[in-house]
Amino acid sequence: MDRSGEERRRRILDLVRAHGRCDVVTIAAHTDVVVETVRRDLRVLEERGLIRRAHGAAEPIESGM
């Protein structure tokens, strides 16, 4: 299991929930990873029903809490 990936995705989810909508560049800056990694993480979080991806950004899905 990729523990650091799970921790990073948890941080991303917290960030998106706190701000309501975050762009991938902002998320990358807060997590100290490249934009491509953020996009992969957002795909995972969307598949889990926790966020909704939008063009270059992510939004929280409250029912996923």
Biopython code that builds the backbone (N, CA, C, O; Angstrom):
import numpy as np
from Bio.PDB.StructureBuilder import StructureBuilder

atoms = [
    (1, "MET", "N", (0.846, -1.194, 0.000)),
    (1, "MET", "CA", (0.000, 0.000, 0.000)),
    (1, "MET", "C", (0.879, 1.241, 0.000)),
    (1, "MET", "O", (1.889, 1.312, 0.701)),
    (2, "ASP", "N", (0.476, 2.201, -0.791)),
    (2, "ASP", "CA", (1.226, 3.451, -0.901)),
    (2, "ASP", "C", (0.770, 4.404, 0.196)),
    (2, "ASP", "O", (-0.138, 5.213, 0.001)),
    (3, "ARG", "N", (1.414, 4.294, 1.348)),
    (3, "ARG", "CA", (1.015, 5.091, 2.509)),
    (3, "ARG", "C", (1.170, 6.582, 2.256)),
    (3, "ARG", "O", (0.294, 7.359, 2.635)),
    (4, "SER", "N", (2.251, 6.996, 1.631)),
    (4, "SER", "CA", (2.449, 8.426, 1.382)),
    (4, "SER", "C", (1.400, 8.941, 0.403)),
    (4, "SER", "O", (0.954, 10.082, 0.520)),
    (5, "GLY", "N", (1.003, 8.114, -0.558)),
    (5, "GLY", "CA", (-0.050, 8.507, -1.497)),
    (5, "GLY", "C", (-1.381, 8.688, -0.795)),
    (5, "GLY", "O", (-2.110, 9.640, -1.074)),
    (6, "GLU", "N", (-1.703, 7.779, 0.114)),
    (6, "GLU", "CA", (-2.949, 7.899, 0.862)),
    (6, "GLU", "C", (-2.937, 9.146, 1.745)),
    (6, "GLU", "O", (-3.940, 9.854, 1.839)),
    (7, "GLU", "N", (-1.824, 9.406, 2.377)),
    (7, "GLU", "CA", (-1.717, 10.610, 3.214)),
    (7, "GLU", "C", (-1.859, 11.865, 2.366)),
    (7, "GLU", "O", (-2.524, 12.817, 2.774)),
    (8, "ARG", "N", (-1.239, 11.875, 1.188)),
    (8, "ARG", "CA", (-1.333, 13.028, 0.292)),
    (8, "ARG", "C", (-2.778, 13.212, -0.178)),
    (8, "ARG", "O", (-3.278, 14.336, -0.211)),
    (9, "ARG", "N", (-3.446, 12.124, -0.539)),
    (9, "ARG", "CA", (-4.845, 12.236, -0.978)),
    (9, "ARG", "C", (-5.735, 12.738, 0.146)),
    (9, "ARG", "O", (-6.689, 13.475, -0.099)),
    (10, "ARG", "N", (-5.429, 12.343, 1.385)),
    (10, "ARG", "CA", (-6.195, 12.855, 2.533)),
    (10, "ARG", "C", (-5.988, 14.362, 2.670)),
    (10, "ARG", "O", (-6.931, 15.105, 2.942)),
    (11, "ARG", "N", (-4.739, 14.807, 2.478)),
    (11, "ARG", "CA", (-4.448, 16.252, 2.542)),
    (11, "ARG", "C", (-5.173, 16.988, 1.426)),
    (11, "ARG", "O", (-5.714, 18.072, 1.643)),
    (12, "ILE", "N", (-5.185, 16.407, 0.235)),
    (12, "ILE", "CA", (-5.887, 17.020, -0.896)),
    (12, "ILE", "C", (-7.370, 17.128, -0.580)),
    (12, "ILE", "O", (-7.974, 18.177, -0.805)),
    (13, "LEU", "N", (-7.960, 16.070, -0.067)),
    (13, "LEU", "CA", (-9.382, 16.087, 0.271)),
    (13, "LEU", "C", (-9.679, 17.153, 1.323)),
    (13, "LEU", "O", (-10.669, 17.876, 1.210)),
    (14, "ASP", "N", (-8.836, 17.254, 2.334)),
    (14, "ASP", "CA", (-9.014, 18.290, 3.361)),
    (14, "ASP", "C", (-8.944, 19.683, 2.749)),
    (14, "ASP", "O", (-9.735, 20.561, 3.093)),
    (15, "LEU", "N", (-8.003, 19.877, 1.850)),
    (15, "LEU", "CA", (-7.834, 21.169, 1.192)),
    (15, "LEU", "C", (-9.057, 21.530, 0.352)),
    (15, "LEU", "O", (-9.550, 22.656, 0.411)),
    (16, "VAL", "N", (-9.534, 20.577, -0.421)),
    (16, "VAL", "CA", (-10.696, 20.821, -1.280)),
    (16, "VAL", "C", (-11.931, 21.091, -0.435)),
    (16, "VAL", "O", (-12.711, 21.991, -0.746)),
    (17, "ARG", "N", (-12.112, 20.328, 0.618)),
    (17, "ARG", "CA", (-13.276, 20.556, 1.491)),
    (17, "ARG", "C", (-13.198, 21.914, 2.189)),
    (17, "ARG", "O", (-14.216, 22.584, 2.364)),
    (18, "ALA", "N", (-11.999, 22.317, 2.585)),
    (18, "ALA", "CA", (-11.839, 23.594, 3.292)),
    (18, "ALA", "C", (-12.091, 24.790, 2.378)),
    (18, "ALA", "O", (-12.627, 25.808, 2.815)),
    (19, "HIS", "N", (-11.702, 24.665, 1.105)),
    (19, "HIS", "CA", (-11.800, 25.803, 0.194)),
    (19, "HIS", "C", (-12.976, 25.719, -0.772)),
    (19, "HIS", "O", (-13.275, 26.684, -1.476)),
    (20, "GLY", "N", (-13.638, 24.578, -0.810)),
    (20, "GLY", "CA", (-14.800, 24.430, -1.681)),
    (20, "GLY", "C", (-14.445, 24.106, -3.118)),
    (20, "GLY", "O", (-15.163, 23.349, -3.771)),
    (21, "ARG", "N", (-13.379, 24.648, -3.615)),
    (21, "ARG", "CA", (-12.897, 24.362, -4.967)),
    (21, "ARG", "C", (-11.428, 24.747, -5.011)),
    (21, "ARG", "O", (-11.050, 25.836, -4.578)),
    (22, "CYS", "N", (-10.610, 23.862, -5.531)),
    (22, "CYS", "CA", (-9.173, 24.131, -5.633)),
    (22, "CYS", "C", (-8.690, 23.742, -7.015)),
    (22, "CYS", "O", (-9.100, 22.720, -7.564)),
    (23, "ASP", "N", (-7.817, 24.563, -7.571)),
    (23, "ASP", "CA", (-7.230, 24.204, -8.855)),
    (23, "ASP", "C", (-6.009, 23.322, -8.623)),
    (23, "ASP", "O", (-5.426, 23.321, -7.539)),
    (24, "VAL", "N", (-5.632, 22.571, -9.659)),
    (24, "VAL", "CA", (-4.551, 21.594, -9.509)),
    (24, "VAL", "C", (-3.210, 22.244, -9.194)),
    (24, "VAL", "O", (-2.387, 21.640, -8.506)),
    (25, "VAL", "N", (-2.973, 23.449, -9.675)),
    (25, "VAL", "CA", (-1.703, 24.133, -9.395)),
    (25, "VAL", "C", (-1.602, 24.460, -7.902)),
    (25, "VAL", "O", (-0.547, 24.286, -7.292)),
    (26, "THR", "N", (-2.691, 24.927, -7.331)),
    (26, "THR", "CA", (-2.713, 25.230, -5.896)),
    (26, "THR", "C", (-2.512, 23.964, -5.072)),
    (26, "THR", "O", (-1.750, 23.959, -4.105)),
    (27, "ILE", "N", (-3.199, 22.892, -5.459)),
    (27, "ILE", "CA", (-3.059, 21.627, -4.747)),
    (27, "ILE", "C", (-1.617, 21.130, -4.841)),
    (27, "ILE", "O", (-1.050, 20.669, -3.850)),
    (28, "ALA", "N", (-1.028, 21.224, -6.028)),
    (28, "ALA", "CA", (0.363, 20.795, -6.212)),
    (28, "ALA", "C", (1.299, 21.578, -5.310)),
    (28, "ALA", "O", (2.218, 21.007, -4.723)),
    (29, "ALA", "N", (1.077, 22.875, -5.194)),
    (29, "ALA", "CA", (1.925, 23.714, -4.340)),
    (29, "ALA", "C", (1.783, 23.327, -2.865)),
    (29, "ALA", "O", (2.769, 23.316, -2.127)),
    (30, "HIS", "N", (0.562, 23.011, -2.439)),
    (30, "HIS", "CA", (0.331, 22.648, -1.040)),
    (30, "HIS", "C", (0.835, 21.250, -0.698)),
    (30, "HIS", "O", (1.139, 20.969, 0.462)),
    (31, "THR", "N", (0.926, 20.386, -1.678)),
    (31, "THR", "CA", (1.341, 19.000, -1.417)),
    (31, "THR", "C", (2.758, 18.714, -1.881)),
    (31, "THR", "O", (3.277, 17.620, -1.655)),
    (32, "ASP", "N", (3.389, 19.688, -2.528)),
    (32, "ASP", "CA", (4.771, 19.575, -2.975)),
    (32, "ASP", "C", (4.987, 18.408, -3.941)),
    (32, "ASP", "O", (5.977, 17.682, -3.853)),
    (33, "VAL", "N", (4.027, 18.247, -4.870)),
    (33, "VAL", "CA", (4.145, 17.252, -5.937)),
    (33, "VAL", "C", (3.828, 17.927, -7.266)),
    (33, "VAL", "O", (3.323, 19.049, -7.297)),
    (34, "VAL", "N", (4.126, 17.245, -8.350)),
    (34, "VAL", "CA", (3.854, 17.805, -9.675)),
    (34, "VAL", "C", (2.369, 17.690, -10.004)),
    (34, "VAL", "O", (1.645, 16.885, -9.419)),
    (35, "VAL", "N", (1.939, 18.512, -10.949)),
    (35, "VAL", "CA", (0.529, 18.577, -11.345)),
    (35, "VAL", "C", (0.017, 17.210, -11.808)),
    (35, "VAL", "O", (-1.129, 16.857, -11.527)),
    (36, "GLU", "N", (0.842, 16.445, -12.506)),
    (36, "GLU", "CA", (0.418, 15.125, -12.984)),
    (36, "GLU", "C", (0.060, 14.198, -11.827)),
    (36, "GLU", "O", (-0.888, 13.418, -11.920)),
    (37, "THR", "N", (0.817, 14.285, -10.740)),
    (37, "THR", "CA", (0.513, 13.470, -9.555)),
    (37, "THR", "C", (-0.807, 13.903, -8.947)),
    (37, "THR", "O", (-1.604, 13.062, -8.530)),
    (38, "VAL", "N", (-1.047, 15.203, -8.894)),
    (38, "VAL", "CA", (-2.321, 15.710, -8.373)),
    (38, "VAL", "C", (-3.469, 15.190, -9.220)),
    (38, "VAL", "O", (-4.485, 14.753, -8.679)),
    (39, "ARG", "N", (-3.327, 15.227, -10.520)),
    (39, "ARG", "CA", (-4.391, 14.743, -11.405)),
    (39, "ARG", "C", (-4.694, 13.270, -11.159)),
    (39, "ARG", "O", (-5.858, 12.870, -11.141)),
    (40, "ARG", "N", (-3.659, 12.464, -10.969)),
    (40, "ARG", "CA", (-3.865, 11.035, -10.661)),
    (40, "ARG", "C", (-4.588, 10.881, -9.324)),
    (40, "ARG", "O", (-5.510, 10.076, -9.195)),
    (41, "ASP", "N", (-4.162, 11.659, -8.335)),
    (41, "ASP", "CA", (-4.814, 11.595, -7.023)),
    (41, "ASP", "C", (-6.270, 12.039, -7.103)),
    (41, "ASP", "O", (-7.134, 11.444, -6.459)),
    (42, "LEU", "N", (-6.547, 13.068, -7.878)),
    (42, "LEU", "CA", (-7.925, 13.526, -8.027)),
    (42, "LEU", "C", (-8.780, 12.464, -8.700)),
    (42, "LEU", "O", (-9.950, 12.295, -8.357)),
    (43, "ARG", "N", (-8.203, 11.752, -9.652)),
    (43, "ARG", "CA", (-8.933, 10.664, -10.316)),
    (43, "ARG", "C", (-9.316, 9.595, -9.285)),
    (43, "ARG", "O", (-10.441, 9.095, -9.292)),
    (44, "VAL", "N", (-8.374, 9.249, -8.401)),
    (44, "VAL", "CA", (-8.650, 8.252, -7.356)),
    (44, "VAL", "C", (-9.750, 8.749, -6.422)),
    (44, "VAL", "O", (-10.679, 8.007, -6.103)),
    (45, "LEU", "N", (-9.646, 9.993, -5.987)),
    (45, "LEU", "CA", (-10.642, 10.552, -5.072)),
    (45, "LEU", "C", (-12.022, 10.636, -5.737)),
    (45, "LEU", "O", (-13.043, 10.433, -5.079)),
    (46, "GLU", "N", (-12.049, 10.932, -7.023)),
    (46, "GLU", "CA", (-13.328, 10.976, -7.744)),
    (46, "GLU", "C", (-13.924, 9.573, -7.853)),
    (46, "GLU", "O", (-15.127, 9.394, -7.666)),
    (47, "GLU", "N", (-13.093, 8.587, -8.153)),
    (47, "GLU", "CA", (-13.566, 7.201, -8.233)),
    (47, "GLU", "C", (-14.149, 6.727, -6.909)),
    (47, "GLU", "O", (-15.054, 5.894, -6.886)),
    (48, "ARG", "N", (-13.633, 7.254, -5.817)),
    (48, "ARG", "CA", (-14.126, 6.910, -4.475)),
    (48, "ARG", "C", (-15.369, 7.724, -4.101)),
    (48, "ARG", "O", (-15.952, 7.518, -3.037)),
    (49, "GLY", "N", (-15.769, 8.646, -4.977)),
    (49, "GLY", "CA", (-16.958, 9.446, -4.721)),
    (49, "GLY", "C", (-16.762, 10.564, -3.721)),
    (49, "GLY", "O", (-17.726, 11.026, -3.111)),
    (50, "LEU", "N", (-15.508, 11.012, -3.541)),
    (50, "LEU", "CA", (-15.211, 12.028, -2.530)),
    (50, "LEU", "C", (-15.117, 13.435, -3.093)),
    (50, "LEU", "O", (-15.364, 14.410, -2.383)),
    (51, "ILE", "N", (-14.762, 13.544, -4.363)),
    (51, "ILE", "CA", (-14.665, 14.855, -5.010)),
    (51, "ILE", "C", (-15.239, 14.749, -6.416)),
    (51, "ILE", "O", (-15.484, 13.660, -6.935)),
    (52, "ARG", "N", (-15.444, 15.915, -7.009)),
    (52, "ARG", "CA", (-15.851, 16.000, -8.405)),
    (52, "ARG", "C", (-14.764, 16.770, -9.124)),
    (52, "ARG", "O", (-14.412, 17.876, -8.714)),
    (53, "ARG", "N", (-14.231, 16.206, -10.184)),
    (53, "ARG", "CA", (-13.212, 16.921, -10.957)),
    (53, "ARG", "C", (-13.898, 17.861, -11.929)),
    (53, "ARG", "O", (-14.903, 17.521, -12.553)),
    (54, "ALA", "N", (-13.336, 19.037, -12.040)),
    (54, "ALA", "CA", (-13.781, 20.035, -13.010)),
    (54, "ALA", "C", (-12.546, 20.434, -13.806)),
    (54, "ALA", "O", (-11.432, 20.076, -13.421)),
    (55, "HIS", "N", (-12.707, 21.143, -14.871)),
    (55, "HIS", "CA", (-11.576, 21.515, -15.711)),
    (55, "HIS", "C", (-10.492, 22.208, -14.886)),
    (55, "HIS", "O", (-10.644, 23.366, -14.496)),
    (56, "GLY", "N", (-9.397, 21.488, -14.623)),
    (56, "GLY", "CA", (-8.267, 22.051, -13.903)),
    (56, "GLY", "C", (-8.475, 22.279, -12.423)),
    (56, "GLY", "O", (-7.698, 22.989, -11.786)),
    (57, "ALA", "N", (-9.536, 21.673, -11.861)),
    (57, "ALA", "CA", (-9.841, 21.907, -10.444)),
    (57, "ALA", "C", (-10.603, 20.720, -9.871)),
    (57, "ALA", "O", (-10.925, 19.765, -10.578)),
    (58, "ALA", "N", (-10.882, 20.802, -8.575)),
    (58, "ALA", "CA", (-11.669, 19.789, -7.889)),
    (58, "ALA", "C", (-12.636, 20.470, -6.934)),
    (58, "ALA", "O", (-12.343, 21.525, -6.371)),
    (59, "GLU", "N", (-13.801, 19.842, -6.761)),
    (59, "GLU", "CA", (-14.817, 20.342, -5.854)),
    (59, "GLU", "C", (-15.198, 19.205, -4.920)),
    (59, "GLU", "O", (-15.168, 18.043, -5.325)),
    (60, "PRO", "N", (-15.556, 19.514, -3.676)),
    (60, "PRO", "CA", (-15.944, 18.447, -2.744)),
    (60, "PRO", "C", (-17.339, 17.924, -3.055)),
    (60, "PRO", "O", (-18.180, 18.645, -3.593)),
    (61, "ILE", "N", (-17.571, 16.677, -2.715)),
    (61, "ILE", "CA", (-18.914, 16.106, -2.741)),
    (61, "ILE", "C", (-19.265, 15.834, -1.303)),
    (61, "ILE", "O", (-18.673, 14.960, -0.670)),
    (62, "GLU", "N", (-20.205, 16.558, -0.790)),
    (62, "GLU", "CA", (-20.517, 16.484, 0.637)),
    (62, "GLU", "C", (-21.017, 15.112, 1.063)),
    (62, "GLU", "O", (-20.793, 14.707, 2.203)),
    (63, "SER", "N", (-21.689, 14.388, 0.173)),
    (63, "SER", "CA", (-22.196, 13.081, 0.557)),
    (63, "SER", "C", (-21.074, 12.085, 0.798)),
    (63, "SER", "O", (-21.304, 11.029, 1.387)),
    (64, "GLY", "N", (-19.860, 12.403, 0.351)),
    (64, "GLY", "CA", (-18.713, 11.523, 0.553)),
    (64, "GLY", "C", (-18.109, 11.627, 1.935)),
    (64, "GLY", "O", (-17.173, 10.890, 2.246)),
    (65, "MET", "N", (-18.603, 12.505, 2.765)),
    (65, "MET", "CA", (-18.028, 12.713, 4.092)),
    (65, "MET", "C", (-18.467, 11.615, 5.037)),
    (65, "MET", "O", (-18.084, 11.617, 6.207)),
]
sb = StructureBuilder()
sb.init_structure("model")
sb.init_model(0)
sb.init_chain("A")
sb.init_seg("    ")
for serial, (resi, resn, name, xyz) in enumerate(atoms, 1):
    if name == "N":
        sb.init_residue(resn, " ", resi, " ")
    sb.init_atom(name, np.array(xyz, "f"), 0.0, 1.0, " ", f" {name:<3s}", serial, name[0])
structure = sb.get_structure()
